[in-house]
Amino acid sequence: MTKRKPLLLLAIVIAAAISMNENGCAQEPQLAEPTKPQVPDGINDKFKDPKLNVDEWLERFEVESREVFGAREEVLKACAIQPGERIADVGAGTGFYSRLFAKKTGWDGWVYSVDIAPNFLQHIAARATADGIENLTTVLGTDVSIRLPPESVDMVFICDTYHHFESPQQSLASIYRALKPGGRLILIDFDRIPGVTREFLLGHVRAGKDVFQNEVIASGFQFTDEVVIESFEENYLLRFKKPGGH
């Protein structure tokens, strides 16, 4: 036993030396921070382009082969909109859900069509006028805010848009502020499952359902449930609630 003590002491000295920095102070072990999947560079550039051709997007967005368009009546049911509610359609695109919401909430309610694409907003406003929809306002959002007043809406709807959020924490904070206590958040996005999901979506959508759900919860929302939309194959629908209210 006495022969092993020098070796033990030597090991202790070496370990202590390794744990000291160049100034002779003990240093904490350096742990690599987990890397978060990032939004692809330029993901929103085409929408901000003043030359954006809305007709091209109408052909892509408002076709029965697009899951969220083909299942619009099921989605509308899952939103559980009541007459007189105020609704924010965030990432409104060509506005087909905004128009459905405006009709559902009725003349006593209101819809805010929020988007970062001025050309989409111009189209939504023109289409609303043509359809005689007067309870709808377009709102030019930013990369960090939906730009609505505090506690101004009963429901926020985000469809195939959350994965485009370049600053999700800040955007979610603005959504949280805009919702009334007890207000609802409806989130529809693409499933991202390696080995199952299409290659385009794997590269386009930065994270899977669990990550997005946890981000929303971390922003103060309560998870309510996931609604199964029978015709969804690539999408999912999650419902959340802002604490408070009745």
VOGU-3710 file (C-alpha; in Angstrom, 3 decimals, decimal comma):
1> mtkrkpllll> 0,000/0,000/0,000  2,822/2,459/0,898  4,333/2,056/-2,556  1,131/3,287/-4,247  0,814/6,592/-2,350  3,321/8,537/-4,531  1,436/7,469/-7,632  -1,855/8,545/-6,094  -0,431/11,918/-5,081  1,018/12,399/-8,568
11> aiviaaaism> -2,399/11,716/-10,130  -4,010/14,270/-7,814  -1,413/16,913/-8,721  -1,875/16,300/-12,460  -5,674/16,490/-12,169  -5,413/19,751/-10,226  -3,079/21,226/-12,827  -5,437/20,327/-15,639  -8,350/22,005/-13,840  -6,493/25,346/-13,487
21> nengcaqepq> -6,581/28,004/-16,152  -3,553/30,046/-17,225  -4,142/32,506/-14,354  -3,956/29,734/-11,798  -7,688/29,734/-11,086  -9,927/26,715/-11,082  -12,131/26,601/-14,155  -15,528/25,051/-14,775  -15,703/22,186/-17,244  -16,638/23,480/-20,677
31> laeptkpqvp> -19,824/21,885/-21,977  -20,801/22,252/-25,611  -24,157/23,975/-25,966  -26,725/21,986/-27,937  -27,197/23,400/-31,408  -30,697/24,362/-32,462  -31,927/23,776/-35,993  -31,932/27,127/-37,754  -34,445/28,626/-40,162  -33,015/28,257/-43,696
41> dgindkfkdp> -31,357/31,452/-44,899  -33,649/33,637/-46,973  -36,748/31,565/-46,214  -38,938/34,689/-46,306  -37,159/36,726/-48,975  -39,571/35,773/-51,742  -42,559/36,946/-49,709  -41,024/40,352/-49,020  -40,104/40,827/-52,677  -42,168/43,710/-54,145
51> klnvdewler> -42,340/41,688/-57,373  -44,142/38,793/-55,652  -46,744/37,409/-58,050  -49,847/36,611/-55,997  -51,448/34,624/-58,827  -48,632/32,083/-58,670  -49,264/31,568/-54,958  -53,002/31,316/-55,435  -52,320/28,323/-57,669  -50,229/26,759/-54,897
61> fevesrevfg> -52,218/27,759/-51,814  -55,845/27,515/-52,864  -56,002/24,058/-54,433  -57,701/20,960/-53,078  -54,433/18,994/-53,225  -53,001/21,216/-50,486  -53,909/19,575/-47,195  -54,772/22,700/-45,236  -56,997/23,967/-48,046  -58,740/20,671/-48,731
71> areevlkaca> -59,428/20,191/-45,009  -60,517/23,775/-44,363  -63,966/22,838/-43,035  -62,468/20,362/-40,535  -59,904/22,941/-39,489  -62,592/25,581/-39,110  -64,510/23,231/-36,820  -61,395/22,646/-34,697  -61,024/26,409/-34,247  -64,413/26,501/-32,463
81> iqpgeriadv> -65,032/30,129/-33,434  -67,903/31,871/-31,688  -69,878/34,821/-33,118  -68,323/38,140/-32,191  -64,784/36,867/-31,647  -61,721/38,774/-32,789  -59,236/36,612/-34,669  -55,667/37,062/-35,896  -54,718/35,020/-38,955  -50,909/35,109/-38,704
91> gagtgfysrl> -49,171/34,338/-41,966  -52,472/34,845/-43,772  -50,987/34,319/-47,220  -53,692/34,645/-49,852  -56,296/35,001/-47,115  -58,618/32,055/-47,672  -58,783/31,292/-43,952  -59,221/34,969/-43,135  -62,328/35,064/-45,305  -63,719/31,931/-43,653
101> fakktgwdgw> -63,058/33,383/-40,206  -64,752/36,675/-41,113  -67,908/34,867/-42,138  -67,827/32,598/-39,086  -67,356/35,319/-36,493  -69,994/37,538/-38,116  -70,517/41,269/-38,178  -69,937/41,623/-34,444  -66,494/40,033/-34,747  -63,323/41,005/-36,560
111> vysvdiapnf> -60,410/39,394/-38,386  -56,862/40,708/-38,593  -54,984/39,267/-41,551  -51,320/39,473/-40,550  -48,485/38,878/-43,002  -44,996/40,116/-43,847  -45,817/40,188/-47,586  -47,339/43,526/-48,692  -48,555/41,992/-51,966  -50,506/39,320/-50,105
121> lqhiaarata> -52,124/41,977/-47,932  -53,127/44,019/-50,957  -54,734/40,947/-52,464  -56,581/40,105/-49,224  -57,959/43,635/-48,950  -59,071/43,715/-52,583  -60,685/40,277/-52,347  -62,495/41,208/-49,122  -63,902/44,316/-50,770  -65,016/42,307/-53,799
131> dgienlttvl> -66,699/39,737/-51,541  -68,410/42,360/-49,386  -66,410/41,405/-46,292  -66,153/44,467/-44,069  -65,031/42,945/-40,769  -61,437/42,368/-41,861  -58,283/44,452/-41,527  -54,858/43,693/-43,003  -51,791/44,125/-40,780  -48,179/44,231/-41,974
141> gtdvsirlpp> -46,249/42,180/-39,452  -42,499/42,006/-38,916  -39,979/39,248/-38,275  -40,451/39,743/-34,530  -44,036/40,926/-34,011  -47,606/40,537/-35,248  -48,141/44,202/-34,331  -51,488/43,929/-32,577  -52,491/45,705/-29,344  -52,351/43,879/-25,998
151> esvdmvficd> -55,292/41,579/-25,224  -57,017/42,464/-28,486  -57,897/39,034/-29,926  -59,660/35,848/-28,796  -57,809/33,502/-31,149  -54,541/33,442/-33,056  -54,295/31,080/-36,020  -50,903/30,067/-37,471  -51,111/27,747/-40,473  -47,999/26,397/-42,247
161> tyhhfespqq> -46,226/29,540/-41,058  -44,576/28,870/-37,703  -41,577/27,223/-39,353  -41,044/30,536/-41,174  -40,687/32,471/-37,906  -37,127/33,797/-37,920  -37,373/34,908/-34,270  -39,900/32,476/-32,769  -39,465/33,580/-29,142  -40,084/37,231/-29,971
171> slasiyralk> -42,972/36,443/-32,315  -44,576/34,197/-29,705  -44,166/36,929/-27,089  -46,070/39,355/-29,322  -48,785/36,739/-29,878  -49,042/36,120/-26,140  -49,462/39,853/-25,518  -52,111/40,191/-28,223  -54,273/37,338/-26,890  -56,860/37,971/-24,231
181> pggrlilidf> -56,557/35,857/-21,056  -58,053/32,474/-21,910  -57,500/33,130/-25,616  -56,678/30,294/-28,006  -53,681/29,613/-30,210  -54,152/27,207/-33,121  -50,930/25,914/-34,667  -50,819/23,913/-37,881  -47,490/22,874/-39,343  -45,672/20,078/-41,117
191> dripgvtref> -44,574/16,901/-39,382  -40,816/16,504/-39,621  -39,871/12,860/-39,241  -36,511/11,737/-40,674  -36,996/8,716/-42,900  -40,693/9,482/-43,361  -41,037/13,168/-44,256  -40,305/14,354/-47,801  -36,724/15,540/-48,341  -37,897/19,064/-49,217
201> llghvragkd> -39,712/19,424/-45,904  -36,764/18,019/-43,951  -34,655/20,851/-45,324  -37,398/23,473/-45,162  -38,914/22,895/-41,707  -36,352/23,510/-38,967  -37,757/21,176/-36,291  -40,421/18,616/-35,469  -43,732/18,835/-33,668  -42,333/18,217/-30,178
211> vfqneviasg> -39,830/21,064/-30,509  -42,454/23,521/-31,757  -44,890/22,457/-29,034  -42,261/22,957/-26,337  -41,337/26,383/-27,712  -44,957/27,513/-27,443  -45,281/26,148/-23,904  -42,013/27,861/-22,914  -43,584/31,151/-24,049  -46,274/30,816/-21,386
221> fqftdevvie> -49,039/28,956/-23,200  -50,836/25,894/-21,892  -51,107/22,937/-24,247  -54,737/21,923/-24,714  -54,739/19,053/-27,200  -53,921/17,792/-30,666  -56,872/17,535/-33,014  -56,777/14,706/-35,517  -57,725/15,937/-38,985  -58,546/12,801/-40,930
231> sfeenyllrf> -57,265/14,047/-44,275  -53,947/15,309/-42,885  -50,974/13,223/-43,931  -48,133/15,731/-43,623  -49,670/18,278/-41,260  -50,764/18,328/-37,620  -53,003/20,669/-35,606  -52,213/21,679/-32,013  -54,329/23,827/-29,709  -53,005/26,000/-26,890
241> kkpggh> -54,481/28,451/-24,423  -53,246/31,597/-22,738  -53,750/31,207/-18,970  -56,536/33,187/-17,343  -60,052/34,014/-18,411  -63,036/31,831/-17,650
//
